[in-house]
Amino acid sequence: MEAVEDDIYGASSKRVAYFYDDQVSSYHFGPGHPMKPHRLALTNELVQAYGLDRKMDLYGLRQATEAELRMFHSDDYVDFLKRVTPETQHLWSAQLTRFNIAADCPIFDGLWDFCRRYTGGSVDGARMLAAEQSECVINWSGGLHHAKKFEASGFCYVNDIVLAIIELLRYNPRVLYIDIDVHHGDGVQEAFYGTDRVMTLSFHKYGGGFFPGTGDLYEIGTREGKYFSVNVPLHDGIDDAGYLYLFKPIVQAAIFYYRPTAIVLQCGADSLG
């Protein structure tokens, strides 16, 4: 997340806040599951190896409160996440289906704390930007962009991005959301599809049944949000040069015409593949 100055193209020395907690990398979705929080520890080791931690302000991850989660998610869904465990999930069979709990979104030990921890970093980061304590905030544990108001989706249970943007909107008239994950940022787009106060801009693979199946070029928003949802659907085979050929002018145009006062960037590393 980043605050935007008037000179959007000028170079500056930014005060950067970096959120990390060893605990968030210790959770386990289950054997064979492709979502591996341990990658956060490996990323943090790289940050330290390059000495980047000495150039940033370091913060741990506070667990978000229930009230903060309810700023977006429904009360019954939050109550479910709080109470369900691997040992008791057989008692919640109807709710498992209702809240889209399946193989890609399993119930695992520490799920509730995991969700609150990665979300707390994003919400606190948004507040730091609003208070001008930092100009740029990094929370590698966040970015779970598929979660919906009423359900889990695509390894995502709580949409920390939506909650961070809601917090930013308290102090910013316009927020630009940029998503470079290989999967479409459907949860964030859906949350702000009807407002002009958030522009969602997603670069993603599209077609052939690729998850989540949304992100068509013609998904442009509705009501006050019409034309404030921008999608760049891509096919297999794009290379670095082709990606940059699209990315640079589209992002520059979005910033120039929309004039956001804050930018939220979802850095889904799977697009590197």
C-alpha positions as MATLAB code, in Angstrom:
seq = 'MEAVEDDIYGASSKRVAYFYDDQVSSYHFGPGHPMKPHRLALTNELVQAYGLDRKMDLYGLRQATEAELRMFHSDDYVDFLKRVTPETQHLWSAQLTRFNIAADCPIFDGLWDFCRRYTGGSVDGARMLAAEQSECVINWSGGLHHAKKFEASGFCYVNDIVLAIIELLRYNPRVLYIDIDVHHGDGVQEAFYGTDRVMTLSFHKYGGGFFPGTGDLYEIGTREGKYFSVNVPLHDGIDDAGYLYLFKPIVQAAIFYYRPTAIVLQCGADSLG';
ca = [
       0.000    0.000    0.000;
       1.226    3.448   -0.807;
       0.260    7.053   -0.387;
       0.411    9.030   -3.626;
       2.075   12.422   -3.824;
       1.225   15.123   -6.373;
       4.248   14.260   -8.498;
       3.261   10.700   -9.364;
       6.318   10.079  -11.514;
       8.940   11.733   -9.331;
      11.540    9.695   -7.458;
      11.566   10.065   -3.683;
      13.062    8.470   -0.601;
      10.057    6.880    1.067;
       9.612    5.869    4.657;
       8.652    2.198    4.412;
       6.886    0.069    7.047;
       7.385   -3.697    6.871;
       5.029   -6.111    8.659;
       6.141   -9.632    9.512;
       5.627  -12.188   12.270;
       7.279  -15.614   12.503;
       3.981  -17.121   13.660;
       2.131  -16.354   10.429;
       4.494  -18.617    8.484;
       3.925  -21.591   10.812;
       0.314  -22.373    9.834;
      -0.361  -25.372    7.599;
      -3.316  -25.834    5.254;
      -2.792  -29.595    5.140;
      -0.765  -32.242    3.235;
      -0.527  -31.564   -0.474;
      -2.253  -28.187   -0.299;
      -0.604  -25.639   -2.654;
      -1.009  -22.737   -0.218;
       2.102  -22.784    1.980;
       2.484  -19.941    4.510;
       6.051  -21.174    5.112;
       6.981  -19.256    1.948;
       6.589  -16.088    4.011;
       9.546  -17.130    6.162;
      11.649  -17.753    3.056;
      10.716  -14.344    1.685;
      11.632  -12.708    4.973;
      15.009  -14.456    4.922;
      15.668  -12.927    1.505;
      14.678   -9.489    2.802;
      17.193   -9.878    5.632;
      19.898  -11.345    3.393;
      19.735   -8.280    1.142;
      19.771   -5.963    4.156;
      16.419   -4.465    3.216;
      15.183   -4.744    6.799;
      17.733   -2.088    7.797;
      16.084    0.364    5.405;
      12.538   -0.088    6.758;
      10.551    0.345    9.957;
       9.746   -3.151   11.242;
       6.432   -4.153   12.825;
       4.838   -7.354   14.051;
       1.340   -8.499   13.090;
      -1.474   -7.568   15.452;
      -4.498   -9.838   15.383;
      -7.441   -7.968   13.885;
     -10.511   -7.705   16.099;
     -13.892   -9.247   15.336;
     -15.315   -5.759   14.870;
     -12.707   -5.059   12.196;
     -13.547   -8.262   10.325;
     -17.237   -7.336   10.454;
     -16.551   -4.070    8.628;
     -16.885   -6.211    5.489;
     -17.705   -9.818    6.344;
     -21.137  -10.942    7.522;
     -21.725  -11.640   11.210;
     -22.642  -15.296   10.707;
     -19.565  -15.958    8.579;
     -17.255  -14.350   11.151;
     -18.931  -16.342   13.928;
     -18.369  -19.530   11.938;
     -14.661  -18.835   11.403;
     -14.250  -18.097   15.092;
     -15.904  -21.282   16.335;
     -15.166  -24.037   13.808;
     -12.137  -26.318   14.311;
     -10.848  -29.463   12.556;
     -12.222  -31.512   15.469;
     -15.714  -29.969   15.352;
     -16.233  -29.326   11.651;
     -18.399  -32.464   11.329;
     -20.964  -30.608   13.438;
     -21.061  -27.777   10.889;
     -21.904  -29.719    7.713;
     -24.570  -27.281    6.491;
     -22.361  -24.276    7.173;
     -19.369  -25.856    5.427;
     -21.316  -25.891    2.177;
     -22.879  -22.494    2.772;
     -19.540  -20.803    3.411;
     -17.767  -22.633    0.552;
     -15.450  -24.687    2.767;
     -13.931  -27.394    0.567;
     -10.590  -28.874   -0.465;
      -9.133  -25.542   -1.525;
     -10.401  -23.804    1.639;
     -10.046  -26.407    4.399;
     -10.497  -25.986    8.136;
      -7.042  -26.273    9.727;
      -5.533  -25.750   13.170;
      -5.226  -22.064   13.982;
      -7.385  -20.864   11.064;
      -9.071  -18.129   13.122;
      -5.788  -16.746   14.459;
      -4.163  -16.990   11.018;
      -6.932  -14.895    9.428;
      -6.833  -12.282   12.179;
      -3.045  -12.047   12.068;
      -2.564  -11.426    8.339;
      -5.555   -9.066    8.334;
      -4.241   -7.059   11.269;
      -1.109   -6.162    9.317;
      -3.084   -4.817    6.364;
      -5.520   -2.817    8.501;
      -2.716   -1.363   10.628;
      -0.772   -0.524    7.476;
      -3.740    1.411    6.099;
      -3.985    3.353    9.347;
      -0.280    4.181    9.245;
      -0.681    5.604    5.742;
      -3.673    7.647    6.830;
      -1.733    9.009    9.817;
       1.257    9.757    7.544;
       3.512    7.587    9.691;
       4.711    5.848    6.534;
       4.585    6.471    2.811;
       4.703    2.808    1.811;
       3.554   -0.284    3.722;
       4.427   -3.925    2.969;
       2.545   -6.935    4.350;
       3.597  -10.062    2.432;
       1.256  -12.215    4.525;
      -1.807  -10.347    3.219;
      -3.343  -10.092   -0.221;
      -6.062  -12.754    0.090;
      -8.171  -11.235   -2.644;
     -10.723  -14.000   -3.377;
     -12.598  -13.991   -0.058;
     -16.194  -12.751   -0.319;
     -18.459  -11.062    2.190;
     -20.281  -14.327    2.971;
     -17.786  -17.059    2.050;
     -14.261  -18.329    1.575;
     -12.786  -18.802   -1.888;
      -9.485  -19.746   -3.501;
      -7.434  -20.309   -0.304;
      -8.789  -16.989    1.059;
     -11.016  -16.696    4.144;
     -10.871  -13.037    5.187;
     -10.345  -10.360    2.547;
      -7.723   -8.193    4.226;
      -7.435   -6.058    1.085;
     -11.074   -4.989    1.212;
     -10.754   -4.209    4.921;
      -7.587   -2.159    4.320;
      -9.275   -0.208    1.519;
     -12.317    0.456    3.718;
      -9.923    1.900    6.286;
      -8.168    4.017    3.640;
     -11.512    5.376    2.426;
     -12.042    7.012    5.804;
      -9.299    9.491    4.899;
      -8.886    9.220    1.114;
     -11.400   10.273   -1.548;
     -10.079    7.772   -4.123;
      -8.147    4.523   -3.817;
      -6.636    2.649   -6.768;
      -6.336   -1.132   -6.372;
      -3.855   -2.889   -8.685;
      -3.784   -6.708   -8.783;
      -0.980   -8.615  -10.558;
      -1.873  -12.087   -9.272;
      -2.289  -14.605  -12.090;
      -5.845  -15.131  -10.793;
      -8.418  -12.368  -11.119;
      -8.980  -10.257   -7.991;
     -12.675  -11.122   -7.922;
     -13.350  -10.595   -4.222;
     -12.040   -7.039   -4.242;
     -13.749   -6.179   -7.525;
     -17.072   -7.491   -6.225;
     -16.789   -5.508   -3.001;
     -16.359   -2.173   -4.802;
     -18.183   -2.859   -8.069;
     -20.786   -0.167   -7.457;
     -18.634    2.736   -6.246;
     -16.410    5.303   -7.946;
     -14.303    5.789   -4.818;
     -12.269    2.658   -5.615;
     -10.889    1.779   -9.026;
      -9.964   -1.911   -9.346;
      -7.368   -2.787  -11.994;
      -6.504   -6.466  -12.457;
      -3.957   -8.144  -14.762;
      -4.655  -11.896  -14.838;
      -4.961  -15.080  -16.831;
      -8.428  -15.569  -18.281;
     -10.306  -18.244  -20.207;
     -10.395  -22.023  -20.486;
     -12.057  -22.455  -17.121;
      -9.125  -20.879  -15.266;
     -10.033  -19.953  -11.680;
     -12.028  -17.940  -10.711;
     -13.548  -17.517  -14.177;
     -14.189  -13.789  -13.739;
     -12.243  -10.801  -15.001;
     -13.638  -10.386  -18.492;
     -12.775   -7.205  -20.351;
     -16.413   -6.156  -20.189;
     -16.720   -6.316  -16.394;
     -16.632   -2.542  -15.993;
     -18.624   -1.848  -12.832;
     -22.198   -0.761  -12.227;
     -24.143    2.304  -11.010;
     -21.674    4.862   -9.584;
     -18.898    2.341  -10.189;
     -19.425    2.023  -13.934;
     -16.071    2.278  -15.759;
     -14.177    2.075  -12.458;
     -13.560   -1.665  -12.791;
     -10.744   -2.333  -15.258;
      -9.665   -5.828  -16.304;
      -6.724   -6.931  -18.448;
      -7.417  -10.610  -19.283;
      -4.354  -12.441  -20.603;
      -3.705  -15.780  -22.321;
      -0.854  -18.213  -21.739;
       2.490  -17.327  -23.279;
       2.896  -13.675  -22.400;
       6.538  -12.770  -21.676;
       8.172   -9.963  -19.706;
       8.276   -7.548  -22.645;
       4.632   -8.169  -23.538;
       3.529   -7.763  -19.932;
       5.354   -4.471  -19.490;
       4.047   -3.265  -22.864;
       0.548   -3.513  -21.406;
       1.239   -2.760  -17.761;
       3.093    0.538  -17.986;
       0.709    2.574  -20.167;
      -2.435    1.141  -18.530;
      -1.257    1.835  -14.979;
       0.089    5.262  -15.895;
      -3.219    6.170  -17.535;
      -5.204    4.912  -14.538;
      -3.118    7.001  -12.141;
      -3.173   10.073  -14.379;
      -6.909   10.130  -14.991;
      -8.206    8.706  -11.698;
      -5.785   10.670   -9.482;
      -5.852    8.276   -6.516;
      -4.662    9.515   -3.153;
      -3.635    5.979   -2.151;
      -2.706    2.813   -4.064;
      -3.085   -0.782   -2.877;
      -1.014   -3.337   -4.812;
      -1.632   -7.084   -4.587;
       1.654   -8.793   -5.529;
       0.528  -12.345   -6.277;
       3.803  -14.128   -6.967;
       2.105  -16.867   -9.014;
       2.060  -14.502  -12.001;
       5.846  -14.968  -12.193;
       5.220  -18.481  -13.473;
];
